[in-house]
Amino acid sequence: MSHRKLIIIGTGPAGYTAAVYASRANLAPLVFEGAQPGGQLTITTEVENFPGFRNGVMGPELMDEMRHQAQRFGAEIVAETVIKVELGQRPFTVVTDQATYTADALIFATGASAKWLGIGKDEVLSRSGGGVSACATCDGFFFRGKEIAVVGGGDTALEEATYLTKFASKVHLIHRRDAFRASKPMQTRVFENPKIQVHWNKVVESIATQQVALATGDSIEKIRALVLKDTVDGATSELPLDGLFVAIGHQPNTSLVEGQLELEESGYLKVVKGSTRTSIEGVFAAGDVADHTYRQAITAAGSGCMAAIDAERWLAEQGKGE
């Protein structure tokens, strides 16, 4: 059984940034990549809003740079998936699919996963750059002057639909019921926006696609239209458009700590305000697993920095620092 001062569970902008800062603090962190090394950015295309890349950067390339930067300072990054943690005694125990480890401090950077429609094609197209996304602030710019749709009926869906009118020529807001769950002020903004058309009692039954030629000579499968089904009479109709934003929520990846760490009502890890400290001393949270508000690469990276500094200071207080 191998013991470390600090173990970081998860990569992505939060985990890698935490690894950079912890390594520079001579904590020699052990980082578990998990089932999706690099996190959600590895399944995106171009990232244009991460500071320092004036011409944009591909998501996988950005994560690869962060990974190598962490390794440069001494972080040990291993291709193992954590399947169990025991936080009831010290040192903490971390069990992976290959071995068992102990640690004085832990940083959870396990992220969150977008909830998809359950029709398969939406998730596939989001990964291939086919015109489907779960993040308006990330990808709205790519749909300037185009006709798009947003699926959902809560505050997030209405907020994203409103935001997307800055770019799109028209936004179709699709909701399975005849009334929104969103707050009244948010509903008012939607109803008063001439670029938003609401489709009540509709669900996406399937996505129609087409092959689009690229400048490289290759082609890519892109969304062409949505096949909508009426939840009242069962009738179907086709809605031609260029993009789809799924806004039915995110699921924080907290299954490892359910029943051990305190969670918000929404399921995200609860942290002490102004810090990354969780309900157990020595356990910290960074990135989307504790962020239901911003969910951006840059905010995840920032919280990764905070978590490493919090962990470093806590270890020093316990006499287990450098």
JOPE-V839984 format. One record per residue. N is the residue number from 1. RES is the residue in three letters. BURIAL is # if it has 9 or more other C-alpha atoms within 8 Angstrom, else .. Layout:
n=N res=RES burial=BURIAL
n=N res=RES burial=BURIAL
This chain:
n=1 res=MET burial=.
n=2 res=SER burial=.
n=3 res=HIS burial=.
n=4 res=ARG burial=#
n=5 res=LYS burial=#
n=6 res=LEU burial=#
n=7 res=ILE burial=#
n=8 res=ILE burial=#
n=9 res=ILE burial=#
n=10 res=GLY burial=#
n=11 res=THR burial=#
n=12 res=GLY burial=#
n=13 res=PRO burial=#
n=14 res=ALA burial=#
n=15 res=GLY burial=#
n=16 res=TYR burial=#
n=17 res=THR burial=#
n=18 res=ALA burial=#
n=19 res=ALA burial=#
n=20 res=VAL burial=#
n=21 res=TYR burial=#
n=22 res=ALA burial=#
n=23 res=SER burial=#
n=24 res=ARG burial=#
n=25 res=ALA burial=.
n=26 res=ASN burial=.
n=27 res=LEU burial=#
n=28 res=ALA burial=#
n=29 res=PRO burial=#
n=30 res=LEU burial=#
n=31 res=VAL burial=#
n=32 res=PHE burial=#
n=33 res=GLU burial=#
n=34 res=GLY burial=#
n=35 res=ALA burial=.
n=36 res=GLN burial=.
n=37 res=PRO burial=#
n=38 res=GLY burial=#
n=39 res=GLY burial=#
n=40 res=GLN burial=#
n=41 res=LEU burial=#
n=42 res=THR burial=#
n=43 res=ILE burial=#
n=44 res=THR burial=#
n=45 res=THR burial=#
n=46 res=GLU burial=.
n=47 res=VAL burial=#
n=48 res=GLU burial=#
n=49 res=ASN burial=.
n=50 res=PHE burial=#
n=51 res=PRO burial=.
n=52 res=GLY burial=.
n=53 res=PHE burial=.
n=54 res=ARG burial=.
n=55 res=ASN burial=.
n=56 res=GLY burial=#
n=57 res=VAL burial=#
n=58 res=MET burial=#
n=59 res=GLY burial=#
n=60 res=PRO burial=#
n=61 res=GLU burial=.
n=62 res=LEU burial=#
n=63 res=MET burial=#
n=64 res=ASP burial=#
n=65 res=GLU burial=.
n=66 res=MET burial=#
n=67 res=ARG burial=#
n=68 res=HIS burial=.
n=69 res=GLN burial=#
n=70 res=ALA burial=#
n=71 res=GLN burial=#
n=72 res=ARG burial=.
n=73 res=PHE burial=#
n=74 res=GLY burial=#
n=75 res=ALA burial=#
n=76 res=GLU burial=#
n=77 res=ILE burial=#
n=78 res=VAL burial=.
n=79 res=ALA burial=.
n=80 res=GLU burial=#
n=81 res=THR burial=#
n=82 res=VAL burial=#
n=83 res=ILE burial=.
n=84 res=LYS burial=.
n=85 res=VAL burial=#
n=86 res=GLU burial=.
n=87 res=LEU burial=#
n=88 res=GLY burial=.
n=89 res=GLN burial=.
n=90 res=ARG burial=.
n=91 res=PRO burial=.
n=92 res=PHE burial=#
n=93 res=THR burial=#
n=94 res=VAL burial=#
n=95 res=VAL burial=#
n=96 res=THR burial=#
n=97 res=ASP burial=.
n=98 res=GLN burial=.
n=99 res=ALA burial=.
n=100 res=THR burial=#
n=101 res=TYR burial=#
n=102 res=THR burial=#
n=103 res=ALA burial=#
n=104 res=ASP burial=#
n=105 res=ALA burial=#
n=106 res=LEU burial=#
n=107 res=ILE burial=#
n=108 res=PHE burial=#
n=109 res=ALA burial=#
n=110 res=THR burial=#
n=111 res=GLY burial=#
n=112 res=ALA burial=#
n=113 res=SER burial=#
n=114 res=ALA burial=.
n=115 res=LYS burial=#
n=116 res=TRP burial=#
n=117 res=LEU burial=.
n=118 res=GLY burial=.
n=119 res=ILE burial=.
n=120 res=GLY burial=.
n=121 res=LYS burial=.
n=122 res=ASP burial=#
n=123 res=GLU burial=#
n=124 res=VAL burial=.
n=125 res=LEU burial=#
n=126 res=SER burial=#
n=127 res=ARG burial=#
n=128 res=SER burial=#
n=129 res=GLY burial=#
n=130 res=GLY burial=#
n=131 res=GLY burial=#
n=132 res=VAL burial=#
n=133 res=SER burial=#
n=134 res=ALA burial=#
n=135 res=CYS burial=#
n=136 res=ALA burial=#
n=137 res=THR burial=.
n=138 res=CYS burial=#
n=139 res=ASP burial=#
n=140 res=GLY burial=#
n=141 res=PHE burial=.
n=142 res=PHE burial=.
n=143 res=PHE burial=#
n=144 res=ARG burial=#
n=145 res=GLY burial=.
n=146 res=LYS burial=#
n=147 res=GLU burial=#
n=148 res=ILE burial=#
n=149 res=ALA burial=#
n=150 res=VAL burial=#
n=151 res=VAL burial=#
n=152 res=GLY burial=#
n=153 res=GLY burial=#
n=154 res=GLY burial=#
n=155 res=ASP burial=#
n=156 res=THR burial=#
n=157 res=ALA burial=#
n=158 res=LEU burial=#
n=159 res=GLU burial=#
n=160 res=GLU burial=#
n=161 res=ALA burial=#
n=162 res=THR burial=#
n=163 res=TYR burial=#
n=164 res=LEU burial=#
n=165 res=THR burial=#
n=166 res=LYS burial=.
n=167 res=PHE burial=#
n=168 res=ALA burial=#
n=169 res=SER burial=#
n=170 res=LYS burial=#
n=171 res=VAL burial=#
n=172 res=HIS burial=#
n=173 res=LEU burial=#
n=174 res=ILE burial=#
n=175 res=HIS burial=#
n=176 res=ARG burial=#
n=177 res=ARG burial=#
n=178 res=ASP burial=.
n=179 res=ALA burial=.
n=180 res=PHE burial=#
n=181 res=ARG burial=.
n=182 res=ALA burial=#
n=183 res=SER burial=.
n=184 res=LYS burial=.
n=185 res=PRO burial=.
n=186 res=MET burial=#
n=187 res=GLN burial=#
n=188 res=THR burial=.
n=189 res=ARG burial=#
n=190 res=VAL burial=#
n=191 res=PHE burial=.
n=192 res=GLU burial=.
n=193 res=ASN burial=.
n=194 res=PRO burial=.
n=195 res=LYS burial=.
n=196 res=ILE burial=#
n=197 res=GLN burial=#
n=198 res=VAL burial=.
n=199 res=HIS burial=#
n=200 res=TRP burial=#
n=201 res=ASN burial=#
n=202 res=LYS burial=#
n=203 res=VAL burial=#
n=204 res=VAL burial=#
n=205 res=GLU burial=#
n=206 res=SER burial=#
n=207 res=ILE burial=#
n=208 res=ALA burial=#
n=209 res=THR burial=#
n=210 res=GLN burial=.
n=211 res=GLN burial=.
n=212 res=VAL burial=.
n=213 res=ALA burial=.
n=214 res=LEU burial=.
n=215 res=ALA burial=.
n=216 res=THR burial=.
n=217 res=GLY burial=.
n=218 res=ASP burial=.
n=219 res=SER burial=.
n=220 res=ILE burial=#
n=221 res=GLU burial=#
n=222 res=LYS burial=#
n=223 res=ILE burial=#
n=224 res=ARG burial=#
n=225 res=ALA burial=#
n=226 res=LEU burial=#
n=227 res=VAL burial=#
n=228 res=LEU burial=#
n=229 res=LYS burial=#
n=230 res=ASP burial=#
n=231 res=THR burial=#
n=232 res=VAL burial=.
n=233 res=ASP burial=.
n=234 res=GLY burial=.
n=235 res=ALA burial=.
n=236 res=THR burial=.
n=237 res=SER burial=.
n=238 res=GLU burial=.
n=239 res=LEU burial=.
n=240 res=PRO burial=.
n=241 res=LEU burial=#
n=242 res=ASP burial=#
n=243 res=GLY burial=#
n=244 res=LEU burial=#
n=245 res=PHE burial=#
n=246 res=VAL burial=#
n=247 res=ALA burial=#
n=248 res=ILE burial=#
n=249 res=GLY burial=.
n=250 res=HIS burial=.
n=251 res=GLN burial=#
n=252 res=PRO burial=#
n=253 res=ASN burial=#
n=254 res=THR burial=#
n=255 res=SER burial=.
n=256 res=LEU burial=.
n=257 res=VAL burial=.
n=258 res=GLU burial=#
n=259 res=GLY burial=.
n=260 res=GLN burial=.
n=261 res=LEU burial=#
n=262 res=GLU burial=#
n=263 res=LEU burial=#
n=264 res=GLU burial=.
n=265 res=GLU burial=.
n=266 res=SER burial=.
n=267 res=GLY burial=#
n=268 res=TYR burial=#
n=269 res=LEU burial=#
n=270 res=LYS burial=#
n=271 res=VAL burial=#
n=272 res=VAL burial=#
n=273 res=LYS burial=.
n=274 res=GLY burial=.
n=275 res=SER burial=#
n=276 res=THR burial=#
n=277 res=ARG burial=#
n=278 res=THR burial=#
n=279 res=SER burial=#
n=280 res=ILE burial=.
n=281 res=GLU burial=.
n=282 res=GLY burial=#
n=283 res=VAL burial=#
n=284 res=PHE burial=#
n=285 res=ALA burial=#
n=286 res=ALA burial=#
n=287 res=GLY burial=#
n=288 res=ASP burial=#
n=289 res=VAL burial=#
n=290 res=ALA burial=#
n=291 res=ASP burial=#
n=292 res=HIS burial=.
n=293 res=THR burial=.
n=294 res=TYR burial=.
n=295 res=ARG burial=#
n=296 res=GLN burial=.
n=297 res=ALA burial=#
n=298 res=ILE burial=#
n=299 res=THR burial=#
n=300 res=ALA burial=#
n=301 res=ALA burial=#
n=302 res=GLY burial=#
n=303 res=SER burial=#
n=304 res=GLY burial=#
n=305 res=CYS burial=#
n=306 res=MET burial=#
n=307 res=ALA burial=#
n=308 res=ALA burial=#
n=309 res=ILE burial=#
n=310 res=ASP burial=#
n=311 res=ALA burial=#
n=312 res=GLU burial=#
n=313 res=ARG burial=#
n=314 res=TRP burial=#
n=315 res=LEU burial=#
n=316 res=ALA burial=#
n=317 res=GLU burial=.
n=318 res=GLN burial=.
n=319 res=GLY burial=.
n=320 res=LYS burial=.
n=321 res=GLY burial=#
n=322 res=GLU burial=.
